[in-house]
């Protein structure tokens, strides 16, 4: 059987939940939560584009003086010698940063406004303003 759900900005599936047939396809509101609840929030982090090793991995870089030239913000050596003759998987290198799933645990619900469908959460909610987040009871 197909669930005749109204088109929305996001349709999500929540598995391992016991619901009746009448509840299937219905939108979820903020009335599921109350002030003082602890929740986990899952969202997509802000995209930072192509980032070097200092920004992406927090590496220290090279000294700006005392004989150094050209490479100040590089990651240094990426391997050994003829053996192993390759770069190991997982080597911290420059590349795309951000746009990843971020899971923030144990945030506190401060206030629930059911009229405007607003949930006020204290803490670091991941993502850009207006981004979609999934809120799960802790």
DSSP file (Angstrom, degrees, kcal/mol; ACC not computed):
  #  RESIDUE AA STRUCTURE BP1 BP2  ACC     N-H-->O    O-->H-N    N-H-->O    O-->H-N    TCO  KAPPA ALPHA  PHI   PSI    X-CA   Y-CA   Z-CA
    1    1 A X              0   0    0      0, 0.0     2,-0.3     0, 0.0     0, 0.0   0.000 360.0 360.0 360.0 139.0    0.0    0.0    0.0
    2    2 A X        -     0   0    0      2,-0.0     2,-0.6     1,-0.0     0, 0.0  -0.707 360.0-129.6 -90.5 144.1    1.2    3.5   -0.8
    3    3 A X        -     0   0    0     -2,-0.3     2,-2.0     1,-0.1    22,-0.1  -0.827  14.4-140.6 -91.6 123.6    0.9    6.2    1.8
    4    4 A X        +     0   0    0     -2,-0.6     2,-0.3    20,-0.1    -1,-0.1  -0.532  36.2 171.2 -86.9  75.3   -0.8    9.2    0.4
    5    5 A X        -     0   0    0     -2,-2.0     2,-0.1     1,-0.1    21,-0.1  -0.625  36.4-110.9 -87.6 144.1    1.4   11.8    2.0
    6    6 A X        -     0   0    0     19,-0.4     2,-0.1    -2,-0.3    -1,-0.1  -0.443  42.0 -96.8 -68.5 144.3    1.2   15.5    1.1
    7    7 A X        +     0   0    0     -2,-0.1     2,-0.3     2,-0.0    -1,-0.1  -0.405  56.2 168.9 -62.4 138.2    4.2   16.9   -0.8
    8    8 A X        -     0   0    0     -2,-0.1     3,-0.2    -3,-0.1    -3,-0.0  -0.846  51.6 -95.7-141.7 175.6    6.6   18.6    1.6
    9    9 A X  S    S+     0   0    0     -2,-0.3     2,-0.4     1,-0.2    -1,-0.1   0.851 111.8  17.3 -64.0 -34.1   10.1   20.1    1.7
   10   10 A X        -     0   0    0      2,-0.0     2,-0.5    -3,-0.0    -1,-0.2  -0.991  60.3-165.9-144.0 131.5   11.4   16.8    3.2
   11   11 A X        -     0   0    0     -2,-0.4     2,-0.3    -3,-0.2    -4,-0.0  -0.983  22.8-179.7-112.5 125.2   10.0   13.3    3.3
   12   12 A X        -     0   0    0     -2,-0.5     2,-0.5     2,-0.0    -2,-0.0  -0.911  22.2-138.3-128.0 152.6   11.8   11.1    5.8
   13   13 A X        -     0   0    0     -2,-0.3     2,-0.6     2,-0.0    -2,-0.0  -0.938  10.5-164.4-111.8 129.1   11.5    7.5    6.9
   14   14 A X        -     0   0    0     -2,-0.5     3,-0.4     3,-0.0     2,-0.1  -0.945  15.9-157.8-113.0 111.2   11.9    6.5   10.6
   15   15 A X        +     0   0    0     -2,-0.6     3,-0.1     1,-0.2    -2,-0.0  -0.361  65.9  31.7 -86.4 166.4   12.4    2.8   11.0
   16   16 A X  S    S+     0   0    0      1,-0.2     2,-0.4    -2,-0.1    -1,-0.2   0.802  84.7 131.4  58.9  33.4   11.8    0.6   14.1
   17   17 A X        -     0   0    0     -3,-0.4     2,-0.8     2,-0.0    -1,-0.2  -0.952  56.0-135.1-114.8 135.7    8.9    2.8   15.2
   18   18 A X        +     0   0    0     -2,-0.4     2,-0.3    -3,-0.1    -3,-0.0  -0.803  41.7 155.3 -91.6 110.6    5.5    1.3   16.2
   19   19 A X        -     0   0    0     -2,-0.8     2,-0.1     3,-0.0    -2,-0.0  -0.932  39.2-117.8-132.9 156.1    2.8    3.4   14.6
   20   20 A X    >>  -     0   0    0     -2,-0.3     4,-1.0     1,-0.1     3,-0.5  -0.419  34.8-105.3 -85.5 168.1   -0.8    2.7   13.5
   21   21 A X  T 34 S+     0   0    0      1,-0.2     3,-0.2     2,-0.2    -1,-0.1   0.816 120.1  57.8 -64.0 -30.4   -2.0    2.9    9.9
   22   22 A X  T 34 S+     0   0    0      1,-0.2    -1,-0.2     3,-0.0     4,-0.0   0.832 104.4  51.7 -69.2 -30.9   -3.7    6.3   10.7
   23   23 A X  T X4 S+     0   0    0     -3,-0.5     3,-1.8     2,-0.1    -1,-0.2   0.715  84.7 106.5 -79.1 -20.9   -0.4    7.8   11.8
   24   24 A X  T 3< S+     0   0    0     -4,-1.0   -20,-0.1     1,-0.3     3,-0.1  -0.363  88.0  12.5 -63.1 133.7    1.5    6.8    8.7
   25   25 A X  T 3  S+     0   0    0      1,-0.3   -19,-0.4   -22,-0.1    -1,-0.3   0.400  94.4 130.1  83.2  -3.1    2.2    9.8    6.3
   26   26 A X    <   -     0   0    0     -3,-1.8    -1,-0.3   -21,-0.1     2,-0.1  -0.601  63.4-108.6 -83.6 144.3    1.2   12.4    8.9
   27   27 A X        -     0   0    0     -2,-0.2     2,-0.4    -3,-0.1    -1,-0.1  -0.400  28.8-124.2 -70.0 149.8    3.6   15.3    9.6
   28   28 A X        -     0   0    0     -2,-0.1     2,-0.2     2,-0.0    -1,-0.1  -0.793  28.5-159.5 -94.5 135.7    5.5   15.4   12.9
   29   29 A X    >   -     0   0    0     -2,-0.4     3,-1.0     1,-0.0     4,-0.1  -0.534  32.5-105.7-109.1 176.8    5.2   18.5   15.0
   30   30 A X  G >  S+     0   0    0      1,-0.2     3,-1.8    -2,-0.2    84,-0.1   0.561 102.6  87.9 -78.1  -7.2    7.2   20.1   17.8
   31   31 A X  G 3   +     0   0    0      1,-0.3    -1,-0.2    83,-0.1    83,-0.1   0.548  69.7  77.4 -70.9  -4.3    4.6   18.9   20.3
   32   32 A X  G <  S+     0   0    0     -3,-1.0    -1,-0.3     2,-0.0     2,-0.2   0.715  95.2  56.6 -70.9 -20.6    6.5   15.6   20.6
   33   33 A X    <   -     0   0    0     -3,-1.8     2,-0.3    -4,-0.1    79,-0.0  -0.713  66.4-163.1-111.8 159.9    9.0   17.5   22.8
   34   34 A X    >   -     0   0    0     -2,-0.2     3,-2.0    77,-0.0    75,-0.2  -0.953  40.0 -78.4-137.0 160.2    8.7   19.5   26.0
   35   35 A X  T 3  S+     0   0    0     -2,-0.3    75,-0.2     1,-0.3     3,-0.1  -0.299 116.4  29.8 -59.0 135.2   11.0   22.0   27.7
   36   36 A X  T 3  S+     0   0    0     73,-3.3    -1,-0.3     1,-0.3    74,-0.1   0.217  86.2 134.4  98.3 -13.5   13.8   20.3   29.6
   37   37 A X    <   -     0   0    0     -3,-2.0    72,-2.7    72,-0.2     2,-0.5  -0.301  53.0-130.3 -64.4 152.5   14.1   17.3   27.3
   38   38 A X  E     +A  108   0A   0     70,-0.2   100,-2.5    -3,-0.1     2,-0.3  -0.920  33.0 179.4-104.5 132.1   17.5   16.2   26.1
   39   39 A X  E     -AB 107 137A   0     68,-3.1    68,-3.2    -2,-0.5     2,-0.4  -0.899  27.8-134.0-132.2 158.3   17.8   15.6   22.4
   40   40 A X  E     - B   0 136A   0     96,-3.7    96,-3.1    -2,-0.3     2,-0.5  -0.914  23.9-153.9-106.0 140.4   20.4   14.6   19.8
   41   41 A X  E     -AB 104 135A   0     63,-2.9    63,-2.9    -2,-0.4     2,-0.5  -0.966   8.1-168.1-121.8 129.5   20.6   16.7   16.6
   42   42 A X  E     +AB 103 134A   0     92,-2.8    92,-3.1    -2,-0.5     2,-0.3  -0.968  24.2 145.0-116.4 127.6   21.8   15.5   13.2
   43   43 A X  E     -AB 102 133A   0     59,-2.1    59,-3.2    -2,-0.5     2,-0.5  -0.909  50.2 -93.8-149.7 176.3   22.5   18.0   10.5
   44   44 A X  E     -A  101   0A   0     88,-0.5    84,-0.4    -2,-0.3    57,-0.2  -0.875  43.3-126.0-100.6 125.1   24.8   18.7    7.5
   45   45 A X        -     0   0    0     55,-2.8    54,-0.7    -2,-0.5    83,-0.1  -0.213  35.1 -87.2 -67.7 159.0   27.8   20.9    8.3
   46   46 A X        -     0   0    0     52,-0.1    53,-0.3    53,-0.1     2,-0.3  -0.377  45.4-113.8 -64.3 141.9   28.5   24.1    6.4
   47   47 A X        -     0   0    0     51,-0.3    51,-0.3     1,-0.1    -1,-0.1  -0.609  29.2-177.8 -79.1 137.0   30.5   23.7    3.3
   48   48 A X        -     0   0    0     49,-2.8    50,-0.2     1,-0.3    -1,-0.1   0.385  31.1-140.2-113.1  -0.9   34.0   25.3    3.3
   49   49 A X  E     -D   97   0B   0     48,-0.8    48,-2.5     2,-0.1     2,-0.5  -0.402  61.9  -6.6  75.9-154.7   35.1   24.4   -0.2
   50   50 A X  E    S-D   96   0B   0     46,-0.2     2,-0.3    -2,-0.1    46,-0.2  -0.676  77.3-175.1 -80.4 121.8   38.6   23.3   -1.0
   51   51 A X  E     -D   95   0B   0     44,-2.9    44,-2.3    -2,-0.5    -2,-0.1  -0.908  19.7-126.6-123.2 146.4   40.7   23.7    2.2
   52   52 A X     >  -     0   0    0     -2,-0.3     4,-2.8    42,-0.2     5,-0.3  -0.193  39.0 -94.2 -79.3 178.3   44.4   23.2    2.9
   53   53 A X  H  >>S+     0   0    0     20,-0.3     4,-2.0     1,-0.2     6,-1.4   0.797 120.7  57.8 -69.3 -28.1   45.9   21.0    5.6
   54   54 A X  H  >5S+     0   0    0     19,-0.5     4,-0.7     4,-0.2    -1,-0.2   0.926 117.3  32.1 -68.9 -42.7   46.1   23.9    8.2
   55   55 A X  H  45S+     0   0    0      2,-0.1    -2,-0.2     3,-0.1    -1,-0.2   0.905 125.0  43.8 -78.0 -42.8   42.4   24.7    8.0
   56   56 A X  H  <5S+     0   0    0     -4,-2.8    -3,-0.2     1,-0.2    -2,-0.2   0.896 133.5  13.9 -73.6 -41.4   41.1   21.2    7.3
   57   57 A X  H  <5S-     0   0    0     -4,-2.0    -3,-0.2    -5,-0.3    -1,-0.2   0.441  98.3-115.9-117.5  -3.8   43.2   19.2    9.8
   58   58 A X     << +     0   0    0     -4,-0.7    -4,-0.2    -5,-0.5    -3,-0.1   0.774  50.8 170.2  75.6  25.7   44.7   21.9   12.1
   59   59 A X        -     0   0    0     -6,-1.4    -1,-0.2     1,-0.1    -2,-0.0  -0.320  37.7-127.3 -70.3 157.3   48.3   21.3   11.2
   60   60 A X        -     0   0    0      1,-0.2    -1,-0.1    15,-0.1    15,-0.1   0.711  35.0-147.6 -81.6 -21.9   50.9   23.8   12.3
   61   61 A X        -     0   0    0     13,-0.2     2,-0.2    12,-0.1    12,-0.2  -0.255  31.0 -60.4  78.9-175.2   52.6   24.6    9.1
   62   62 A X        -     0   0    0     10,-2.5    13,-0.0     1,-0.1    14,-0.0  -0.666  60.1 -85.1-105.1 160.2   56.3   25.5    8.7
   63   63 A X        -     0   0    0     -2,-0.2    -1,-0.1     1,-0.1    -2,-0.0  -0.300  29.5-136.3 -61.1 149.3   58.2   28.4   10.2
   64   64 A X  S    S+     0   0    0     -3,-0.1     2,-0.2     3,-0.0    -1,-0.1   0.576  83.9  14.8 -84.7  -9.2   58.1   31.6    8.3
   65   65 A X  S >  S+     0   0    0      1,-0.1     3,-0.7     4,-0.1    -2,-0.1  -0.613  79.3  86.7-141.1-159.1   61.8   32.3    8.7
   66   66 A X  T 3  S-     0   0    0      1,-0.2    -1,-0.1    -2,-0.2    -3,-0.1   0.918 123.1 -39.2  59.0  48.0   65.0   30.5    9.7
   67   67 A X  T 3  S+     0   0    0      1,-0.3    -1,-0.2    -3,-0.1     2,-0.2   0.339 103.3 130.4  93.6  -8.0   65.8   29.2    6.3
   68   68 A X    <   +     0   0    0     -3,-0.7     2,-0.3     2,-0.1    -1,-0.3  -0.537  28.4 173.5 -82.0 147.9   62.3   28.2    5.1
   69   69 A X        -     0   0    0     -2,-0.2     2,-2.4     2,-0.1    -4,-0.1  -0.993  51.7  -2.3-149.9 152.9   61.1   29.3    1.7
   70   70 A X  S    S+     0   0    0     -2,-0.3     2,-0.9     1,-0.0    -2,-0.1  -0.289 110.9  67.9  71.2 -53.9   58.1   28.7   -0.5
   71   71 A X        +     0   0    0     -2,-2.4    -2,-0.1     1,-0.2    -1,-0.0  -0.809  47.4 138.5-107.5  99.8   56.1   26.2    1.6
   72   72 A X  S    S+     0   0    0     -2,-0.9   -10,-2.5   -11,-0.1    -1,-0.2   0.709  78.3  36.2-105.7 -29.2   54.7   27.7    4.8
   73   73 A X  S    S+     0   0    0    -12,-0.2   -19,-0.5     3,-0.0   -20,-0.3   0.172  91.3 117.9-111.8  16.1   51.2   26.2    4.9
   74   74 A X        -     0   0    0    -21,-0.1   -13,-0.2   -22,-0.1     3,-0.1  -0.244  69.4-121.4 -82.2 171.3   52.0   22.8    3.6
   75   75 A X        -     0   0    0      1,-0.3     2,-0.2   -15,-0.1    -1,-0.1   0.409  44.8-133.7 -93.8   1.1   51.6   19.4    5.3
   76   76 A X        +     0   0    0      2,-0.0    -1,-0.3   -14,-0.0     2,-0.0  -0.496  62.6   4.5  82.0-153.2   55.2   18.3    5.0
   77   77 A X        -     0   0    0     -2,-0.2     3,-0.1     1,-0.1     0, 0.0  -0.339  52.1-165.4 -69.0 147.2   56.2   14.9    3.8
   78   78 A X        +     0   0    0      2,-0.1    10,-0.4    13,-0.0     2,-0.3   0.370  65.7   0.3-113.3   3.2   53.5   12.5    2.7
   79   79 A X        -     0   0    0      1,-0.2     8,-0.1     8,-0.1     5,-0.0  -0.920  65.3-105.8-167.2-167.5   55.4    9.2    2.7
   80   80 A X        -     0   0    0      6,-0.4     4,-0.2     1,-0.3    -1,-0.2   0.614  54.9 -63.6-105.9-106.2   58.6    7.3    3.3
   81   81 A X  B  > S-e   84   0C   0      2,-0.9     4,-1.3     5,-0.1    -1,-0.3  -0.326  76.9 -46.8-132.2-153.4   61.0    5.9    0.7
   82   82 A X  T  4 S+     0   0    0      1,-0.2     2,-0.5     2,-0.2    -2,-0.0   0.881 117.3  79.6 -57.5 -38.4   61.1    3.3   -2.0
   83   83 A X  T  4 S+     0   0    0      1,-0.3    -2,-0.9     2,-0.1    -1,-0.2  -0.976 105.4  14.3-108.0 123.8   59.4    1.0    0.4
   84   84 A X  B  4 S-e   81   0C   0     -2,-0.5    -1,-0.3    -4,-0.2    -2,-0.2  -0.994  88.3-168.9 -83.2  -9.9   56.5    1.3    0.9
   85   85 A X     <  +     0   0    0     -4,-1.3     2,-0.3     1,-0.2    -3,-0.1   0.755  57.0  72.7  70.0  22.9   56.6    3.4   -2.3
   86   86 A X  S    S-     0   0    0     -5,-0.2     2,-0.5     0, 0.0    -6,-0.4  -0.962  85.4 -99.9-156.2 169.4   53.0    4.7   -1.9
   87   87 A X        -     0   0    0     -2,-0.3    -8,-0.1    -8,-0.1     3,-0.1  -0.881  44.9-118.8 -98.6 126.8   51.0    7.1    0.2
   88   88 A X    >   -     0   0    0     -2,-0.5     3,-1.4   -10,-0.4     2,-0.0  -0.287  32.4 -98.4 -65.7 147.5   49.0    5.3    3.0
   89   89 A X  T 3  S+     0   0    0      1,-0.2    -1,-0.1     3,-0.0     3,-0.1  -0.343 108.1  29.8 -61.3 143.3   45.2    5.5    2.9
   90   90 A X  T 3  S+     0   0    0      1,-0.3    -1,-0.2    -3,-0.1     2,-0.1   0.485  78.1 160.3  85.4   2.1   43.8    8.1    5.2
   91   91 A X    <   -     0   0    0     -3,-1.4     2,-0.7     1,-0.1    -1,-0.3  -0.373  48.8-113.6 -58.9 131.0   46.8   10.5    4.9
   92   92 A X        +     0   0    0     -3,-0.1     2,-0.3    -2,-0.1    -1,-0.1  -0.571  57.3 150.6 -74.1 111.8   45.7   14.0    6.0
   93   93 A X        -     0   0    0     -2,-0.7   -15,-0.0     1,-0.1    -3,-0.0  -0.822  50.1 -74.9-135.0 170.1   45.9   16.0    2.8
   94   94 A X  S    S+     0   0    0     -2,-0.3     2,-0.3   -44,-0.1   -42,-0.2  -0.266  70.4 112.0 -63.7 157.9   44.1   19.1    1.3
   95   95 A X  E     -D   51   0B   0    -44,-2.3   -44,-2.9   -46,-0.1     2,-0.1  -0.984  63.8 -21.1 165.2-169.1   40.7   18.6   -0.1
   96   96 A X  E     -D   50   0B   0     -2,-0.3     2,-0.4   -46,-0.2   -46,-0.2  -0.413  56.6-162.9 -68.5 134.8   37.0   19.3    0.2
   97   97 A X  E     +D   49   0B   0    -48,-2.5   -49,-2.8    -2,-0.1   -48,-0.8  -0.954  45.0   7.0-124.3 138.9   35.9   20.4    3.7
   98   98 A X        +     0   0    0     -2,-0.4   -51,-0.3   -51,-0.3   -52,-0.1  -0.410  66.6 103.8  92.4-169.5   32.4   20.4    5.2
   99   99 A X        +     0   0    0    -54,-0.7     2,-0.3   -53,-0.3   -53,-0.1   0.926  62.7 131.8  53.0  51.0   29.1   19.2    3.9
  100  100 A X        -     0   0    0    -54,-0.1   -55,-2.8   -57,-0.0     2,-0.4  -0.899  67.7 -95.0-126.0 156.1   29.2   16.2    6.2
  101  101 A X  E     -A   44   0A   0     -2,-0.3     2,-0.4   -57,-0.2   -57,-0.2  -0.580  41.7-164.8 -70.1 128.4   26.7   14.6    8.6
  102  102 A X  E     -A   43   0A   0    -59,-3.2   -59,-2.1    -2,-0.4     2,-0.6  -0.973   7.0-159.6-120.4 131.4   27.3   16.0   12.1
  103  103 A X  E     -A   42   0A   0     -2,-0.4     2,-0.5   -61,-0.2   -61,-0.2  -0.937   7.5-172.1-114.9 109.5   25.8   14.3   15.2
  104  104 A X  E     -A   41   0A   0    -63,-2.9   -63,-2.9    -2,-0.6     3,-0.3  -0.907  14.9-150.9-106.3 125.0   25.5   16.5   18.3
  105  105 A X  E     +     0   0A   0     -2,-0.5   -65,-0.2   -65,-0.2   -66,-0.1  -0.623  57.0   9.0-100.7 151.9   24.5   14.7   21.4
  106  106 A X  E     +     0   0A   0     -2,-0.2     2,-0.3     1,-0.2   -66,-0.2   0.844  69.4 165.1  60.3  47.5   22.6   15.7   24.6
  107  107 A X  E     -A   39   0A   0    -68,-3.2   -68,-3.1    -3,-0.3     2,-0.4  -0.659  34.3-119.6 -90.6 153.5   21.4   19.2   23.8
  108  108 A X  E     -AC  38 122A   0     14,-1.0    14,-2.8    -2,-0.3     2,-0.6  -0.778  10.4-133.8-100.3 133.6   18.7   20.7   26.0
  109  109 A X  E     - C   0 121A   0    -72,-2.7   -73,-3.3    -2,-0.4    12,-0.2  -0.760  24.2-178.8 -81.2 118.8   15.2   21.9   24.7
  110  110 A X  E     -     0   0A   0     10,-2.8     2,-0.3    -2,-0.6    -1,-0.2   0.897  61.5  -3.0 -87.4 -45.7   14.7   25.3   26.3
  111  111 A X  E     - C   0 120A   0      9,-1.2     9,-2.9   -76,-0.1     2,-0.5  -0.998  53.8-148.9-150.8 149.1   11.2   26.1   24.9
  112  112 A X  E     - C   0 119A   0     -2,-0.3     2,-0.7     7,-0.2     7,-0.2  -0.981   8.2-169.7-122.3 120.1    8.6   24.7   22.6
  113  113 A X  E  >> + C   0 118A   0      5,-3.1     5,-2.4    -2,-0.5     4,-0.6  -0.872   6.8 177.7-109.8  97.5    6.3   27.1   20.7
  114  114 A X  T  45S+     0   0    0     -2,-0.7    -1,-0.2     3,-0.2   -84,-0.1   0.792  75.6  62.1 -73.0 -27.4    3.5   24.9   19.1
  115  115 A X  T  45S+     0   0    0      1,-0.2    -1,-0.2     3,-0.1    -2,-0.0   0.931 119.0  25.6 -62.5 -45.9    1.7   27.9   17.5
  116  116 A X  T  45S-     0   0    0      2,-0.1    -1,-0.2    -3,-0.1    -2,-0.2   0.365 107.2-120.1 -99.4   3.3    4.7   28.8   15.3
  117  117 A X  T  <5 +     0   0    0     -4,-0.6     2,-0.4     1,-0.2    -3,-0.2   0.932  61.4 150.5  55.3  50.4    6.2   25.2   15.2
  118  118 A X  E   < -C  113   0A   0     -5,-2.4    -5,-3.1     2,-0.0     2,-0.5  -0.941  32.9-164.9-117.5 134.5    9.5   26.5   16.8
  119  119 A X  E     -C  112   0A   0     -2,-0.4     2,-0.7    -7,-0.2    -7,-0.2  -0.977  11.1-151.3-118.0 117.9   11.7   24.4   19.0
  120  120 A X  E     -C  111   0A   0     -9,-2.9   -10,-2.8    -2,-0.5    -9,-1.2  -0.816  18.2-176.2 -95.1 116.7   14.4   26.4   20.9
  121  121 A X  E     -C  109   0A   0     -2,-0.7     2,-0.6   -12,-0.2   -12,-0.2  -0.939  20.3-137.7-117.9 133.0   17.5   24.2   21.6
  122  122 A X  E     +C  108   0A   0    -14,-2.8   -14,-1.0    -2,-0.4     2,-0.3  -0.788  66.3  33.7 -90.5 122.7   20.5   25.3   23.6
  123  123 A X  S    S-     0   0    0     -2,-0.6     2,-1.2   -16,-0.1    -2,-0.1  -0.822 102.0 -28.5 133.3-171.0   23.8   24.4   22.1
  124  124 A X        -     0   0    0     -2,-0.3     2,-0.6     2,-0.0    -2,-0.1  -0.683  51.5-170.6 -88.2  94.7   25.6   23.9   18.8
  125  125 A X        -     0   0    0     -2,-1.2    -2,-0.1    -4,-0.1   -83,-0.1  -0.772  27.3-122.9 -84.6 123.3   23.0   22.9   16.2
  126  126 A X        +     0   0    0     -2,-0.6   -82,-0.3   -24,-0.1   -81,-0.1  -0.299  62.9  31.8 -72.6 149.6   24.9   21.9   13.0
  127  127 A X  S    S-     0   0    0    -84,-0.2   -82,-0.2     3,-0.0   -81,-0.1  -0.276  89.0 -49.2 105.3 174.5   24.5   23.5    9.6
  128  128 A X  S >  S-     0   0    0    -84,-0.4     3,-2.1     1,-0.1   -84,-0.1  -0.391  71.6 -79.7 -79.6 159.5   23.6   26.8    8.0
  129  129 A X  T 3  S+     0   0    0      1,-0.3    -1,-0.1    -2,-0.1     3,-0.1  -0.387 121.7  22.5 -58.9 135.1   20.6   28.8    9.1
  130  130 A X  T 3  S+     0   0    0      1,-0.3    -1,-0.3    -3,-0.1     2,-0.1   0.456  94.1 139.1  85.5   0.5   17.4   27.4    7.5
  131  131 A X    <   -     0   0    0     -3,-2.1     2,-0.4     1,-0.1    -1,-0.3  -0.349  59.3-103.1 -76.7 160.0   19.1   24.0    7.0
  132  132 A X        +     0   0    0     -3,-0.1   -88,-0.5    -2,-0.1     2,-0.3  -0.697  42.0 179.9 -86.2 130.6   17.3   20.7    7.7
  133  133 A X  E     -B   43   0A   0     -2,-0.4     2,-0.5   -90,-0.1   -90,-0.2  -0.931  23.7-135.7-127.1 154.2   18.1   18.9   10.9
  134  134 A X  E     -B   42   0A   0    -92,-3.1   -92,-2.8    -2,-0.3     2,-0.5  -0.950  18.5-157.3-109.8 125.8   16.8   15.7   12.4
  135  135 A X  E     -B   41   0A   0     -2,-0.5     2,-0.4   -94,-0.2   -94,-0.2  -0.912  12.6-178.4-110.4 124.6   16.0   15.9   16.1
  136  136 A X  E     -B   40   0A   0    -96,-3.1   -96,-3.7    -2,-0.5     2,-0.2  -0.954  31.6-111.7-124.1 137.1   16.0   12.6   18.1
  137  137 A X  E      B   39   0A   0     -2,-0.4   -98,-0.3   -98,-0.2  -104,-0.0  -0.477 360.0 360.0 -66.3 136.6   15.2   12.1   21.8
  138  138 A X              0   0    0   -100,-2.5   -99,-0.1   -31,-0.2    -1,-0.1   0.474 360.0 360.0 -74.1 360.0   18.3   11.2   23.8
